[in-house]
Amino acid sequence: MGMFDKLKDLNSMRQQAKQMQMQLAQVQVTGQSNDAMIRLIMDGNQDIKSVEVMDGVVGDRKKIAQDIREALHDLNENFKKMMQEKYGNMFQ
């Protein structure tokens, strides 16, 4: 394989990566705390699009921090599932 063939392959890979990034921008993944008081939405490129805090969230800062951790954990798990479903065959 010559140098120009390698450059063509590299260019093709860049185009595929850009296309994948555009597709992932269209995907939304949601995570929420166990009590559904905090909800996070991010796209497939891991850009947070929305943080929703329900009206009933008041009081103990430790409880609020726990809700945020739960929502982040749920978001992360849902993101992993989405990536496996959508692109799992690419990484096997």
Backbone bond lengths (Angstrom), bond angles and torsions (degrees), N, CA, C in turn:
res aa  C-N    CA-C-N  psi(-1)  N-CA   C-N-CA  omega(-1)  CA-C   N-CA-C  phi
1 M - - - 1.450 - - 1.526 108.64 -
2 G 1.300 115.47 125.58 1.445 120.52 -178.00 1.518 112.82 -82.02
3 M 1.329 114.85 172.85 1.457 120.58 -178.43 1.526 111.10 -61.83
4 F 1.321 118.15 -38.92 1.468 120.63 -178.56 1.526 111.42 -69.05
5 D 1.328 116.93 -33.78 1.462 120.43 176.00 1.524 110.29 -65.62
6 K 1.327 116.33 -40.06 1.464 120.41 177.91 1.529 110.65 -64.08
7 L 1.326 117.15 -39.44 1.462 120.74 178.41 1.528 110.84 -65.91
8 K 1.326 116.90 -38.69 1.468 120.62 176.93 1.520 110.28 -62.62
9 D 1.348 115.88 -43.74 1.466 120.28 178.86 1.531 110.83 -62.56
10 L 1.312 116.39 -41.65 1.465 121.00 179.42 1.530 110.27 -63.61
11 N 1.310 116.77 -43.25 1.461 121.47 178.78 1.527 110.63 -63.40
12 S 1.317 116.28 -40.80 1.458 120.86 178.37 1.530 110.64 -63.84
13 M 1.319 117.00 -41.52 1.462 120.87 178.79 1.527 110.88 -64.46
14 R 1.317 116.99 -39.43 1.473 120.87 177.52 1.527 110.73 -62.58
15 Q 1.316 116.31 -42.45 1.456 120.22 179.39 1.527 110.80 -64.64
16 Q 1.320 116.93 -41.11 1.463 120.69 178.25 1.528 110.95 -64.34
17 A 1.324 116.48 -40.81 1.467 120.60 178.86 1.527 110.42 -64.54
18 K 1.314 117.16 -41.16 1.464 121.02 178.97 1.529 110.50 -65.08
19 Q 1.323 116.53 -40.29 1.461 120.90 178.63 1.529 110.10 -64.98
20 M 1.334 116.90 -41.70 1.458 120.62 178.76 1.531 110.38 -63.79
21 Q 1.305 116.73 -40.75 1.464 121.10 178.93 1.530 110.76 -62.42
22 M 1.316 117.28 -40.05 1.468 121.08 177.71 1.532 110.74 -66.25
23 Q 1.330 116.97 -39.83 1.457 120.49 178.17 1.527 110.61 -65.34
24 L 1.326 116.69 -42.58 1.457 120.55 -179.33 1.527 112.09 -66.05
25 A 1.316 116.99 -28.64 1.470 120.21 177.79 1.526 111.15 -64.57
26 Q 1.321 117.16 -22.48 1.464 121.61 -178.90 1.530 112.65 -86.88
27 V 1.325 117.33 -12.21 1.463 122.16 -177.10 1.525 109.33 -88.72
28 Q 1.324 116.38 138.88 1.455 120.25 174.23 1.520 109.61 -118.09
29 V 1.323 115.89 135.39 1.454 122.99 178.07 1.522 106.78 -121.88
30 T 1.337 115.78 136.15 1.455 121.28 -177.35 1.516 109.82 -117.83
31 G 1.320 115.55 143.09 1.457 121.98 172.79 1.511 108.63 -136.66
32 Q 1.325 116.18 144.13 1.459 118.16 179.54 1.518 110.34 -143.05
33 S 1.327 114.82 158.69 1.462 120.57 177.54 1.522 108.75 -68.84
34 N 1.319 115.60 163.34 1.463 120.53 -178.38 1.521 112.36 -58.21
35 D 1.334 116.67 -34.33 1.462 119.73 -179.85 1.530 112.43 -92.38
36 A 1.334 116.83 6.28 1.469 124.18 177.19 1.527 113.02 61.00
37 M 1.316 117.67 25.87 1.461 120.80 179.74 1.529 111.83 -88.14
38 I 1.328 116.97 -21.04 1.467 121.35 177.64 1.514 107.31 -129.66
39 R 1.328 115.29 132.44 1.465 121.42 -178.54 1.516 109.14 -133.07
40 L 1.325 115.70 134.80 1.462 122.66 179.60 1.521 109.20 -119.05
41 I 1.316 115.46 141.82 1.462 120.67 176.31 1.526 107.44 -128.99
42 M 1.332 115.08 130.96 1.464 119.76 176.49 1.516 108.63 -137.05
43 D 1.332 114.98 159.50 1.455 118.25 177.02 1.525 109.43 -90.44
44 G 1.309 115.74 177.56 1.453 121.14 -177.27 1.510 114.42 -68.17
45 N 1.322 117.57 -13.05 1.457 121.89 175.43 1.525 111.30 -90.90
46 Q 1.310 116.24 8.75 1.452 125.28 179.00 1.525 113.42 66.80
47 D 1.321 116.29 31.16 1.457 121.83 172.57 1.525 107.71 -94.33
48 I 1.337 117.00 122.14 1.457 120.95 178.71 1.528 108.19 -69.18
49 K 1.329 115.43 124.84 1.459 121.18 -177.90 1.521 111.87 -102.09
50 S 1.342 116.79 -27.55 1.455 119.17 -175.89 1.520 110.36 -156.17
51 V 1.320 115.50 140.53 1.457 123.06 170.77 1.520 105.37 -125.67
52 E 1.325 115.70 116.66 1.458 120.81 -178.29 1.524 109.34 -112.32
53 V 1.316 115.69 127.06 1.456 121.94 176.99 1.524 106.10 -117.78
54 M 1.319 115.98 118.41 1.461 120.61 -176.83 1.528 110.64 -69.19
55 D 1.324 116.06 155.88 1.453 122.06 -176.38 1.517 113.78 -57.71
56 G 1.311 118.01 -29.76 1.456 121.46 -176.28 1.513 115.17 -76.17
57 V 1.340 118.29 -2.32 1.462 120.67 -177.74 1.527 108.71 -78.81
58 V 1.308 115.14 109.53 1.472 121.81 176.67 1.519 108.23 -149.83
59 G 1.299 115.63 164.50 1.452 119.30 169.40 1.507 116.08 93.63
60 D 1.306 114.48 -132.88 1.454 124.92 -169.30 1.528 112.86 -54.34
61 R 1.306 115.89 120.24 1.463 120.98 179.87 1.525 111.51 -65.15
62 K 1.329 117.24 -32.81 1.468 120.03 178.65 1.521 110.46 -65.67
63 K 1.325 117.04 -38.59 1.467 121.09 178.23 1.529 110.06 -66.15
64 I 1.313 116.94 -41.85 1.468 120.83 178.76 1.526 109.88 -63.98
65 A 1.326 117.25 -43.42 1.464 121.17 178.26 1.534 110.08 -61.95
66 Q 1.324 117.06 -41.06 1.464 121.16 177.51 1.527 110.65 -61.81
67 D 1.340 116.81 -43.13 1.470 120.65 177.91 1.523 111.15 -60.61
68 I 1.319 116.41 -40.43 1.469 120.31 179.24 1.526 109.89 -65.15
69 R 1.321 117.28 -44.03 1.475 120.32 177.71 1.522 111.25 -60.43
70 E 1.334 116.33 -43.13 1.465 120.36 178.93 1.527 110.90 -61.94
71 A 1.325 116.57 -42.89 1.460 120.32 -179.68 1.528 110.76 -65.30
72 L 1.327 117.09 -41.48 1.465 120.51 177.74 1.529 111.60 -64.57
73 H 1.319 116.46 -41.49 1.461 120.23 178.24 1.535 110.29 -62.39
74 D 1.323 116.34 -46.34 1.465 121.06 179.00 1.530 110.97 -61.33
75 L 1.325 115.87 -42.27 1.465 121.07 178.41 1.518 110.50 -61.11
76 N 1.323 117.00 -45.55 1.455 121.70 179.97 1.528 111.34 -62.08
77 E 1.324 117.42 -44.61 1.463 121.09 179.20 1.529 111.01 -63.67
78 N 1.326 116.63 -42.35 1.473 120.24 179.24 1.521 111.34 -66.67
79 F 1.325 116.84 -34.84 1.463 120.94 176.96 1.532 110.18 -64.67
80 K 1.327 116.58 -45.32 1.464 120.12 178.82 1.528 111.03 -59.77
81 K 1.328 116.77 -43.43 1.461 120.72 178.77 1.523 111.13 -61.52
82 M 1.329 116.29 -45.03 1.465 120.74 -179.98 1.526 110.73 -60.92
83 M 1.327 117.14 -44.82 1.468 120.57 -179.37 1.530 110.70 -64.93
84 Q 1.308 116.87 -39.61 1.470 120.36 179.00 1.525 110.44 -65.03
85 E 1.342 116.29 -43.74 1.465 119.82 179.80 1.519 111.66 -66.45
86 K 1.319 116.33 -42.31 1.459 120.76 -173.50 1.529 112.56 -81.66
87 Y 1.329 117.12 -39.02 1.470 120.43 -171.91 1.521 113.53 -129.82
88 G 1.322 117.67 11.86 1.457 120.60 -176.79 1.505 114.38 -54.53
89 N 1.323 116.76 -38.09 1.472 120.29 -177.98 1.527 112.23 -69.12
90 M 1.317 118.13 -17.92 1.479 120.15 179.93 1.514 111.88 -75.74
91 F 1.338 116.97 -22.90 1.452 120.37 -173.32 1.529 112.98 -108.68
92 Q 1.326 117.13 15.60 1.458 120.38 179.33 1.497 111.14 -102.61
